[in-house]
Amino acid sequence: MAPRQADRWPILALLCFSLLMIAVDATVLHIAVPALTAALEPSAVQLLWIIDVYSLVVAPLLVTFGTLGDRYGRRRIVLAGYVVFGVASAAAALSGSAAALIGARALLGVGGAMIMPATLSIIREVFTDRRERAIALGVWSAVAAAGAAVGPLIGAVLVEHAWWGAVFLINVPIVLVLLPLAARLLPDSRAGVRQPWDAVSAVLSTLGILALAFGLKETGTGHASGAPILLTGAALLVWFVRRQRRLAFPLIDVGLFRRRAFTTGVASVMLAVFALVGLQLMLAQYLQLVLGDSPLVAAVRMLPLMIAAITGGLTAACVLRRAGLRATMSGGLALTALALVPTLTWGTEHHTVMLTICFAGIGFGVEVALLAASDTIMASAPASQAGAAAAIEETAYELGAGLGIAVLGTVTTVVYAPALAAVRGVPPPVMHQARQSLAAAADEARRLGGRPGVELLARAREAFITALHSTVLVSIVLLALTALAAALLVPRRPPEDDPS
């Protein structure tokens, strides 16, 4: 059923609301960490899983559900995705344990992966006019950036005026509104050519990424099982890549990575999102648990990052046109690294002006680099493989978000736990729990009260600052190396379109 021309803008609004819901869920928990920790008392590894299992599940499943939508109908996959997302949101809101919340967040990732790829495919189908399609894709991109940016603010409002579960429960009425509208408006579209779908590849990519992330977390916290799980994840991903090379119709065309500009663009997307999402989580905890801001005040203080990110997304096209691909991408990554340098000197004192400047530099630099990287990816791929290139870019975006929290969160845990020395008057079991995370330490300090509680919280804050500095240093090094790679490997101007 072809959509009516009059329906194309309502369809865009519907798809953007869907995308906004998915994007917000990737970052909405960043501000809710202290409240969530007090309620469920998760371990350090469980806390990281609660936050980033969503993105780590979305990333490998984007291509899977994109190809399933092409084969069986995109509307059908989107409607099923709404149902999964709504059920998972209700389950997450009512979770009584960390394990239950991790499972619900994983199911949320499945629902998000069912909805997200179809939004772009349907936009390309319903907007037949090239100029209107460009406007629609620009709106889609702005909504994706805005969703991730405003997630912490939405989370802060809900945590402050309700409880942590409200950050999930709010999705249920939204889904109930979107579901009938989607059933009426969305076209029942599918690809003209039905290619075989390889279930083994889908399983390998999903299990490989999850095992890699789990292995990183377990290794970072000193568990003996960490290294074997990490190696298993790496082996599964190697198997996945080799399988893609042999298949006539692979899930991901790994041959695209032979183009160095394409590979650099994908790496830049992953590293930019890696830094933005991972650091956003750490800085949200810093504002609340070290500086003592309420969730809402912390979210407001992070607004410069969000505003700068949206501004960067809207102005990046002009910067790209004037400066070229190479300068825009490497410059955006370098600006992000430079904006992080002052945070290496931060302690327990308030530094409002410098914090605002740093947040603005991080947000603007990341978004400018992302647009340049996206342009590089699409310009480096042949026109016949534009869909495959777009799928790889979306996967890199979500994978960067998941790995940013996994890696930077693990670095924080590895440094924080030994940096928190024992406090006189604090029982060993309490110290063990306090070493799980700063949020756990703050919760235990409130329970203890008196001088031991005050001393525990002060020591925990100092240990977290040490861990934050280590995390920022890792980010600066990775961003600087990627900026250097972009400066050396990316062409100054986009290559001529390859029609092959």
C-alpha positions in Angstrom: 0.0 0.0 0.0 1.6 3.3 -1.1 1.3 6.2 1.3 -0.8 9.2 0.2 1.4 12.3 -0.5 -0.7 14.2 2.1 0.4 11.8 4.8 4.2 12.2 4.3 4.6 14.9 7.0 2.5 13.2 9.6 4.5 10.0 8.9 7.7 12.0 9.4 6.3 13.3 12.8 5.4 9.8 13.8 8.8 8.4 12.9 10.6 11.3 14.7 8.6 10.7 17.9 9.6 7.0 17.6 13.2 7.9 17.1 13.1 10.4 20.0 11.8 7.8 22.4 14.6 5.4 21.4 17.4 8.0 21.5 16.2 9.3 24.9 16.4 5.9 26.4 20.1 5.6 25.6 21.0 8.4 28.1 17.9 8.9 30.3 19.5 6.9 33.2 22.6 9.0 33.5 21.1 11.4 36.0 19.1 8.6 37.7 22.2 6.6 38.8 22.2 7.7 42.5 18.4 7.1 43.0 18.6 3.8 41.2 21.6 2.7 43.2 19.9 3.5 46.5 16.8 1.5 45.5 18.3 -1.6 43.9 21.9 -1.7 45.4 23.6 -3.1 42.2 27.2 -4.1 42.1 29.6 -2.0 40.0 29.3 -4.5 37.0 25.5 -4.6 37.4 25.3 -0.8 37.3 27.3 -0.6 34.1 25.1 -3.3 32.5 21.9 -1.5 33.6 23.0 1.6 31.8 24.6 0.3 28.6 23.0 -3.1 27.9 20.4 -1.1 25.9 22.9 0.3 23.4 24.9 -3.0 23.3 21.8 -4.9 22.3 20.6 -2.2 19.8 24.0 -2.1 18.0 24.3 -5.6 16.6 20.5 -6.0 16.0 20.1 -2.8 13.8 21.3 -4.6 10.7 19.4 -7.8 11.6 16.0 -6.1 11.9 16.8 -3.7 9.0 17.1 -6.7 6.7 14.1 -8.5 8.3 12.1 -5.3 7.6 13.2 -5.3 4.0 12.2 -8.9 3.7 8.9 -9.2 5.7 7.6 -5.6 5.7 8.8 -2.6 7.6 5.4 -1.6 9.1 5.1 -5.1 10.6 8.5 -4.9 12.2 7.8 -1.4 13.6 4.5 -2.4 15.1 6.0 -5.4 16.7 8.9 -3.2 18.0 6.4 -0.8 19.6 4.8 -3.7 21.5 8.2 -5.0 22.7 9.3 -1.5 23.7 6.1 -0.9 25.7 6.2 -4.2 27.5 9.9 -3.8 28.3 9.4 -0.3 29.6 6.7 -1.4 32.0 8.9 -4.3 33.1 11.9 -2.0 33.7 9.8 0.5 35.7 8.5 -2.3 38.0 11.9 -4.1 38.4 12.6 -5.1 41.9 16.2 -6.2 41.4 19.3 -5.2 39.4 19.1 -8.5 37.4 15.4 -7.9 36.5 16.2 -4.3 35.3 19.2 -5.6 33.2 16.9 -8.1 31.5 14.2 -5.4 30.9 16.8 -3.0 29.5 18.0 -5.7 27.1 14.5 -6.3 25.9 14.1 -2.5 25.4 17.2 -2.7 23.2 15.5 -5.4 21.1 12.4 -3.1 20.7 14.6 -0.1 19.8 16.5 -2.1 17.2 13.2 -3.2 15.6 12.0 0.4 15.2 15.1 2.4 14.4 16.3 1.1 11.0 12.8 1.3 9.5 12.5 5.0 10.3 15.2 5.9 7.8 14.0 3.4 5.2 10.4 4.6 5.4 11.5 8.3 5.1 13.4 7.4 1.9 10.3 5.8 0.5 7.6 8.3 1.4 9.6 11.4 0.4 10.1 11.0 -3.3 11.1 14.7 -3.9 14.8 15.0 -3.4 14.6 18.4 -1.7 11.9 17.4 0.7 13.8 14.2 1.4 16.9 16.2 2.4 14.7 18.3 4.8 13.2 15.1 6.3 16.6 13.5 6.8 17.9 16.7 8.4 15.0 16.7 10.8 15.6 13.0 11.5 19.3 13.7 12.3 18.5 16.7 14.6 15.9 14.6 16.5 18.5 11.8 17.0 21.0 14.2 18.4 18.5 16.1 20.5 17.1 12.8 22.0 20.4 11.7 23.3 21.2 15.2 24.6 17.9 15.8 26.4 17.7 12.3 27.9 19.5 13.4 31.2 17.2 16.4 31.6 14.0 14.3 31.2 15.5 11.8 33.6 16.2 14.5 36.1 12.7 15.9 36.1 11.1 12.5 36.5 13.5 11.4 39.3 13.0 14.6 41.2 9.2 14.7 41.0 8.4 10.9 40.9 10.8 8.0 41.2 13.5 6.3 39.1 11.0 3.9 37.5 9.2 6.8 35.9 12.0 7.3 33.3 10.7 4.0 31.8 7.0 4.1 32.6 6.6 7.3 30.6 7.2 5.2 27.4 4.1 3.2 27.9 1.5 5.9 27.2 3.7 7.2 24.3 3.7 3.7 22.7 -0.1 3.4 23.2 -0.6 6.6 21.2 2.0 5.7 18.5 0.8 2.2 17.9 -2.6 2.9 16.4 -1.2 5.9 14.5 1.5 3.8 13.0 -1.0 1.0 12.0 -3.0 3.6 10.1 -0.2 5.8 8.6 2.8 3.7 7.8 3.1 2.0 4.4 3.4 -1.7 4.3 6.7 -1.4 2.5 9.5 -3.9 1.8 12.5 -4.2 -0.5 11.9 -5.1 -4.1 14.4 -7.9 -4.0 14.2 -10.5 -1.2 17.7 -11.5 -0.2 18.4 -14.5 2.0 18.7 -13.7 5.7 21.5 -15.4 7.6 20.4 -16.1 11.2 23.8 -17.5 12.1 25.5 -14.1 11.3 22.9 -12.3 13.4 23.6 -14.6 16.4 27.4 -14.3 16.0 27.4 -10.5 15.9 25.0 -10.1 18.9 26.7 -12.7 21.1 30.2 -11.5 20.1 29.5 -7.8 21.1 27.8 -8.8 24.3 30.6 -11.2 25.3 33.2 -8.5 24.5 31.5 -6.0 26.7 30.9 -8.5 29.5 34.5 -9.6 29.3 35.8 -6.0 29.6 33.6 -5.4 32.7 34.6 -8.7 34.4 38.3 -8.2 33.6 38.2 -4.7 34.9 36.8 -5.8 38.3 39.4 -8.6 38.7 37.2 -11.6 38.0 39.1 -14.6 36.6 36.3 -15.3 34.1 36.8 -11.9 32.4 39.7 -12.9 30.1 38.1 -16.1 28.7 34.8 -14.3 28.0 36.7 -11.5 26.3 38.5 -13.9 24.1 35.3 -15.7 23.3 33.7 -12.5 22.2 36.6 -11.6 20.0 36.6 -15.1 18.5 32.9 -14.8 17.7 33.4 -11.5 16.0 36.3 -12.8 13.9 34.1 -15.8 12.9 31.3 -13.2 12.0 33.7 -11.2 9.8 35.0 -14.3 8.0 31.4 -15.6 7.4 30.4 -12.2 5.9 33.3 -12.5 3.4 32.0 -15.9 2.2 28.3 -15.1 2.0 26.8 -14.0 -1.3 24.3 -11.8 0.7 26.1 -10.8 4.0 24.4 -8.9 6.8 27.3 -6.4 6.6 29.5 -5.9 3.6 32.9 -5.9 5.3 34.6 -5.2 2.0 33.7 -1.5 2.5 36.3 -1.4 5.2 39.0 -1.8 2.6 38.4 1.9 1.8 40.6 3.8 4.3 38.4 7.0 4.3 35.3 4.8 5.0 37.1 3.0 7.9 38.3 6.3 9.4 34.8 7.7 9.2 33.3 4.7 11.0 36.0 4.9 13.7 35.4 8.6 14.1 31.7 8.0 14.6 32.3 5.3 17.2 35.0 7.3 19.1 33.0 10.6 19.1 29.9 8.9 20.5 32.1 6.8 22.8 33.5 9.9 24.4 30.2 11.8 24.5 28.0 9.2 26.1 30.6 7.7 28.4 31.7 11.0 29.7 28.2 12.3 30.0 27.5 9.5 32.5 30.6 10.1 34.5 30.1 13.9 34.6 26.5 13.5 35.7 27.6 11.5 38.7 30.4 14.0 39.4 27.9 16.9 39.5 25.5 15.1 41.8 27.7 13.0 44.1 30.9 15.1 44.3 29.5 18.7 43.9 26.2 17.8 45.6 23.8 19.0 42.9 20.3 17.7 42.8 19.3 15.7 39.7 17.5 18.7 38.2 20.3 21.2 38.9 22.9 18.7 37.5 20.8 18.4 34.3 20.5 22.1 34.0 24.3 22.5 34.4 24.7 20.0 31.6 22.5 22.0 29.3 25.4 23.8 27.6 26.6 20.4 26.4 23.1 19.6 25.0 22.6 23.1 23.4 26.1 23.0 21.9 25.5 19.5 20.5 22.3 20.6 18.8 24.0 23.8 17.5 26.9 21.8 16.2 24.5 19.5 14.3 22.7 22.4 12.7 25.8 24.4 11.7 28.1 21.5 10.8 27.0 21.5 7.2 28.2 25.1 6.8 31.5 24.3 8.5 32.0 21.3 6.3 31.3 23.3 3.2 33.8 25.9 4.1 36.6 23.8 5.7 36.3 20.5 3.9 36.0 16.9 5.2 39.5 16.5 6.7 39.6 19.8 8.6 36.1 19.4 9.9 36.4 15.9 11.2 39.9 16.1 12.7 39.1 19.6 14.0 35.9 18.5 15.7 37.6 15.6 17.4 40.6 17.7 18.4 38.2 20.4 19.9 36.5 17.7 21.9 39.9 16.5 23.3 41.0 20.0 24.0 37.7 20.8 25.8 38.4 17.8 28.1 41.8 19.0 29.2 40.7 21.4 32.0 38.6 18.6 33.7 41.9 17.0 34.6 42.4 19.7 37.3 38.8 19.5 38.7 38.3 18.6 42.3 35.5 19.2 44.8 35.3 23.0 44.1 32.6 24.6 42.0 33.9 26.0 38.7 30.7 27.1 36.9 32.3 29.2 34.0 34.9 26.6 33.1 32.4 23.8 33.3 30.1 25.6 30.9 33.0 26.2 28.5 34.2 22.6 28.6 30.7 21.2 28.1 30.0 23.5 25.2 33.3 22.5 23.5 32.6 18.8 24.0 29.1 19.0 22.6 29.9 21.2 19.6 33.1 19.3 18.7 31.4 15.9 18.8 28.5 16.9 16.6 30.7 18.6 14.0 32.9 15.6 13.8 29.9 13.2 13.5 28.5 15.1 10.5 31.8 15.1 8.8 32.3 11.4 9.6 28.8 10.6 8.2 29.6 12.5 5.0 32.9 10.7 4.7 31.2 7.3 5.1 28.5 7.9 2.5 30.9 9.6 0.0 33.4 6.7 0.3 30.8 4.0 -0.4 29.6 3.2 -4.0 26.0 4.3 -4.6 25.0 0.7 -5.0 26.1 0.1 -1.4 24.7 3.2 0.2 22.2 1.2 2.3 25.0 -1.1 3.7 27.1 2.0 4.5 24.2 3.6 6.4 23.6 0.4 8.3 27.3 0.3 9.4 27.1 3.9 10.4 24.1 3.4 12.6 25.7 0.3 14.2 28.9 2.3 14.9 26.8 5.0 16.6 25.1 2.6 19.0 28.2 0.5 19.5 30.1 3.6 20.4 27.5 4.5 23.0 27.6 1.0 24.5 31.3 0.6 24.5 31.8 4.2 25.8 30.0 3.3 29.0 31.5 -0.2 29.1 35.1 0.9 28.7 35.1 4.2 30.5 32.9 2.8 33.2 35.3 -0.1 33.7 38.3 2.3 33.8 36.5 4.3 36.5 35.7 1.1 38.5 39.3 -0.2 38.2 40.8 3.1 39.5 38.0 4.0 42.0 37.9 0.8 44.1 41.6 0.6 45.1 41.7 4.4 45.5 39.1 4.2 48.3 41.1 3.4 51.4 39.5 1.9 54.5 37.9 4.4 56.9 38.2 4.0 60.7 34.8 3.0 62.2 33.4 1.7 58.9 32.8 -2.1 59.0 34.5 -4.2 56.2 31.2 -5.2 54.6 30.2 -1.6 54.3 33.6 -0.7 52.8 33.1 -3.5 50.3 29.8 -2.2 49.2 31.1 1.4 49.1 33.9 0.3 46.7 31.3 -0.8 44.1 30.6 2.8 43.0 30.4 6.4 44.3 26.6 6.1 44.3 26.8 3.0 46.6 29.3 4.8 48.8 27.0 7.8 49.2 24.1 5.5 50.1 26.2 3.7 52.7 27.5 7.0 54.1 23.9 8.1 54.6 23.0 4.9 56.5 26.1 5.1 58.7 25.8 8.8 59.6 28.0 10.5 62.1 31.7 11.1 61.6 32.4 7.7 59.9 29.7 8.4 57.3 31.1 11.9 56.6 34.6 10.6 56.3 33.5 7.7 54.0 31.8 10.1 51.7 34.7 12.5 51.6 37.2 9.6 50.8 34.8 8.2 48.2 34.6 11.6 46.4 38.4 11.9 46.3 38.6 8.4 44.9 36.0 9.1 42.3 37.8 12.3 41.2 41.0 10.2 40.7 39.0 7.7 38.6 37.3 10.5 36.6 40.7 12.0 35.8 41.9 8.6 34.5 38.8 8.2 32.4 39.2 11.7 30.9 42.8 11.0 30.1 41.9 7.8 28.2 39.3 9.7 26.3 41.7 12.5 25.4 44.3 10.1 24.1 41.8 8.1 22.0 40.2 11.3 20.6 43.6 12.8 19.8 44.8 9.7 18.0 41.5 9.5 16.0 41.9 13.2 15.1 45.4 12.5 13.8 44.2 9.5 11.8 41.4 11.7 10.2 44.0 14.4 9.4 46.2 11.9 7.6 43.7 9.5 6.0 40.5 11.4 5.1 40.5 13.4 1.8 40.2 17.1 1.9 37.1 17.0 -0.2 34.6 14.2 -0.7 35.5 11.8 -3.6 33.5 11.7 -6.7 30.4 9.5 -6.4 31.1 5.9 -7.3 28.1 4.5 -9.2 29.3 1.0 -9.0 
